[in-house]
Amino acid sequence: MDGKKRSNIKPGIEVSIVLKQDQRTGKLTEGVVKDILTNSPTHPHGIKVRLEDGQVGRVQIIHE
């Protein structure tokens, strides 16, 4: 599923995000969504979320 649409993302789902410091390399970090930080319905670089461990980044992959 597409991490650029806010409607696809809900707290409790497992996702892969790119952290701010990893944007150049594209390194992905996996975790469970705690909060959705982007208010707009879509974002070209991915919806910004906070994971349950406190890390913040933009969703690239939503795991089914």
Backbone as ProteinMPNN parsed JSONL, in Angstrom:
{"seq_chain_A": "MDGKKRSNIKPGIEVSIVLKQDQRTGKLTEGVVKDILTNSPTHPHGIKVRLEDGQVGRVQIIHE", "coords_chain_A": {"N_chain_A": [[0.829, -1.198, 0.0], [0.227, 2.354, -0.32], [2.332, 4.726, 1.113], [1.974, 7.417, 0.888], [-0.551, 8.344, 1.207], [-2.688, 9.527, 3.652], [-5.003, 8.251, 4.539], [-4.481, 5.552, 4.363], [-3.027, 4.898, 6.575], [-2.932, 3.94, 9.929], [-2.922, 4.156, 13.522], [-1.097, 1.565, 15.146], [-0.558, -0.117, 12.999], [1.96, -1.898, 11.091], [4.867, -0.51, 9.695], [7.372, 0.644, 7.313], [9.713, 3.177, 7.642], [11.466, 6.175, 6.589], [13.953, 7.72, 8.317], [14.8, 11.111, 9.261], [17.623, 11.536, 9.248], [18.355, 9.493, 7.573], [17.521, 10.059, 5.023], [19.13, 10.645, 2.797], [20.443, 8.202, 2.227], [18.336, 6.449, 2.098], [17.785, 4.427, 3.852], [15.719, 2.116, 5.521], [13.55, 1.968, 8.376], [11.878, -0.184, 10.525], [8.713, -0.406, 12.209], [5.955, 0.112, 14.554], [3.131, 2.135, 14.087], [2.492, 4.912, 16.144], [1.577, 7.618, 16.36], [0.091, 9.81, 13.916], [1.602, 12.347, 12.175], [1.406, 14.088, 10.022], [-0.897, 16.368, 8.729], [-2.2, 16.854, 6.299], [-4.09, 15.253, 3.616], [-2.526, 13.866, 1.738], [0.984, 13.366, 0.958], [3.875, 14.132, -0.899], [6.362, 12.926, -0.238], [5.778, 10.994, 1.56], [3.758, 10.125, 4.402], [4.227, 11.637, 7.546], [5.089, 10.022, 10.528], [5.04, 8.987, 14.02], [6.721, 6.407, 15.586], [6.076, 3.628, 17.865], [8.345, 3.372, 19.421], [9.265, 5.928, 19.53], [10.662, 7.05, 17.397], [10.73, 9.218, 14.536], [9.542, 9.581, 11.244], [9.086, 9.373, 7.625], [6.55, 7.512, 6.04], [7.275, 4.779, 3.98], [6.717, 2.16, 3.195], [3.885, 0.143, 3.722], [3.162, -2.512, 5.751], [1.341, -5.438, 5.23]], "CA_chain_A": [[0.0, 0.0, 0.0], [0.939, 3.61, -0.549], [2.602, 5.522, 2.301], [1.778, 8.838, 0.604], [-1.942, 8.677, 1.521], [-2.948, 9.484, 5.097], [-6.115, 7.341, 4.802], [-3.962, 4.177, 4.429], [-2.191, 4.739, 7.77], [-3.662, 4.006, 11.185], [-2.109, 3.71, 14.664], [-1.084, 0.124, 15.384], [-0.108, -0.906, 11.848], [3.415, -2.001, 10.937], [5.325, 0.234, 8.521], [8.797, 0.982, 7.169], [9.851, 4.623, 7.475], [12.798, 6.756, 6.405], [14.232, 8.743, 9.317], [15.376, 12.341, 8.682], [19.06, 11.373, 8.996], [18.562, 8.443, 6.566], [16.896, 10.425, 3.754], [20.108, 10.568, 1.7], [20.741, 6.808, 1.909], [17.095, 5.706, 1.876], [17.72, 3.306, 4.798], [14.391, 1.989, 6.118], [13.418, 1.547, 9.767], [10.552, -0.773, 10.704], [8.097, -0.21, 13.507], [4.493, 0.195, 14.642], [2.702, 3.535, 14.15], [1.85, 5.394, 17.37], [0.861, 8.85, 16.009], [0.242, 10.358, 12.568], [2.003, 13.737, 12.379], [1.032, 14.892, 8.852], [-2.328, 16.67, 8.738], [-2.786, 16.858, 4.96], [-4.497, 13.89, 3.2], [-1.427, 13.208, 1.007], [2.278, 14.071, 0.976], [4.687, 13.502, -1.958], [7.493, 12.148, 0.283], [5.287, 10.032, 2.544], [3.118, 10.689, 5.594], [5.144, 11.616, 8.695], [4.518, 9.333, 11.689], [5.888, 8.643, 15.169], [6.601, 4.992, 15.925], [5.888, 3.373, 19.298], [9.627, 3.561, 20.123], [9.563, 7.355, 19.567], [11.322, 7.538, 16.185], [9.844, 9.945, 13.627], [9.973, 9.548, 9.855], [8.038, 9.328, 6.611], [6.183, 6.14, 5.666], [7.605, 4.346, 2.616], [6.062, 0.877, 2.946], [2.916, -0.314, 4.729], [3.165, -3.984, 5.772], [-0.031, -5.976, 5.343]], "C_chain_A": [[0.869, 1.256, 0.0], [1.088, 4.414, 0.743], [2.426, 7.017, 2.101], [0.359, 9.3, 0.92], [-2.202, 8.48, 3.002], [-4.018, 8.45, 5.447], [-5.663, 5.878, 4.915], [-3.289, 3.873, 5.764], [-3.04, 4.916, 9.021], [-2.73, 3.603, 12.323], [-2.236, 2.204, 14.858], [-0.649, -0.716, 14.198], [1.413, -0.867, 11.743], [3.835, -1.356, 9.62], [6.849, 0.264, 8.469], [8.873, 2.467, 6.875], [11.294, 4.979, 7.147], [12.944, 7.849, 7.456], [14.893, 9.934, 8.633], [16.856, 12.141, 8.323], [19.364, 10.31, 7.938], [18.006, 8.817, 5.195], [17.86, 10.346, 2.577], [20.346, 9.128, 1.263], [19.488, 6.016, 1.582], [16.951, 4.506, 2.796], [16.358, 3.292, 5.494], [14.474, 1.491, 7.553], [12.006, 1.017, 9.936], [10.028, -0.514, 12.101], [6.596, -0.136, 13.403], [4.108, 1.658, 14.864], [2.036, 3.825, 15.496], [0.99, 6.619, 17.047], [1.109, 9.202, 14.555], [0.488, 11.861, 12.725], [1.649, 14.658, 11.211], [-0.477, 15.108, 8.87], [-2.977, 16.601, 7.356], [-3.109, 15.427, 4.519], [-3.43, 13.133, 2.417], [-0.154, 14.026, 1.201], [3.194, 13.372, -0.02], [5.847, 12.657, -1.448], [7.068, 11.106, 1.303], [4.729, 10.754, 3.764], [4.073, 10.555, 6.778], [4.429, 10.991, 9.896], [5.548, 9.223, 12.811], [5.634, 7.179, 15.467], [6.469, 4.829, 17.435], [7.179, 3.525, 20.089], [10.085, 5.025, 20.107], [10.241, 7.908, 18.322], [10.291, 8.164, 15.245], [10.413, 9.873, 12.214], [8.787, 9.463, 8.923], [7.826, 7.888, 6.128], [6.543, 5.87, 4.205], [6.834, 3.086, 2.247], [5.093, 0.586, 4.081], [2.874, -1.833, 4.633], [1.758, -4.485, 6.031], [-0.118, -6.977, 6.472]], "O_chain_A": [[2.067, 1.215, 0.28], [0.095, 4.744, 1.391], [2.687, 7.805, 3.01], [0.08, 10.499, 0.907], [-1.967, 7.401, 3.545], [-3.965, 7.837, 6.513], [-6.373, 5.055, 5.492], [-3.006, 2.712, 6.059], [-3.768, 5.898, 9.163], [-1.832, 2.787, 12.115], [-3.323, 1.637, 14.752], [-0.393, -1.91, 14.356], [2.066, 0.055, 12.23], [3.247, -1.614, 8.57], [7.525, -0.048, 9.449], [8.193, 2.968, 5.98], [12.217, 4.2, 7.389], [12.156, 8.794, 7.488], [15.477, 9.793, 7.559], [17.293, 12.524, 7.237], [20.493, 10.225, 7.454], [18.013, 7.985, 4.287], [17.446, 10.013, 1.467], [20.442, 8.852, 0.067], [19.558, 5.016, 0.867], [16.096, 3.651, 2.564], [15.896, 4.318, 5.994], [15.349, 0.699, 7.902], [11.041, 1.674, 9.544], [10.796, -0.414, 13.058], [6.022, -0.297, 12.326], [4.68, 2.337, 15.716], [1.146, 3.097, 15.936], [-0.185, 6.665, 17.411], [2.183, 8.938, 14.014], [-0.318, 12.564, 13.334], [1.595, 15.876, 11.381], [-1.246, 14.157, 9.009], [-4.17, 16.32, 7.247], [-2.476, 14.483, 4.991], [-3.416, 11.902, 2.421], [-0.197, 15.205, 1.554], [3.291, 12.145, -0.003], [6.287, 11.748, -2.152], [7.915, 10.404, 1.857], [5.171, 11.849, 4.112], [4.659, 9.493, 6.992], [3.312, 11.378, 10.237], [6.753, 9.347, 12.59], [4.486, 6.75, 15.587], [6.716, 5.767, 18.193], [7.137, 3.778, 21.293], [11.165, 5.339, 20.607], [10.384, 9.125, 18.199], [9.148, 7.716, 15.161], [11.609, 10.077, 12.005], [7.634, 9.478, 9.355], [8.776, 7.156, 5.849], [6.169, 6.628, 3.311], [6.354, 2.954, 1.121], [5.426, 0.757, 5.254], [2.587, -2.385, 3.571], [1.072, -4.013, 6.938], [-1.186, -7.535, 6.722]]}, "name": "protein", "num_of_chains": 1, "seq": "MDGKKRSNIKPGIEVSIVLKQDQRTGKLTEGVVKDILTNSPTHPHGIKVRLEDGQVGRVQIIHE"}
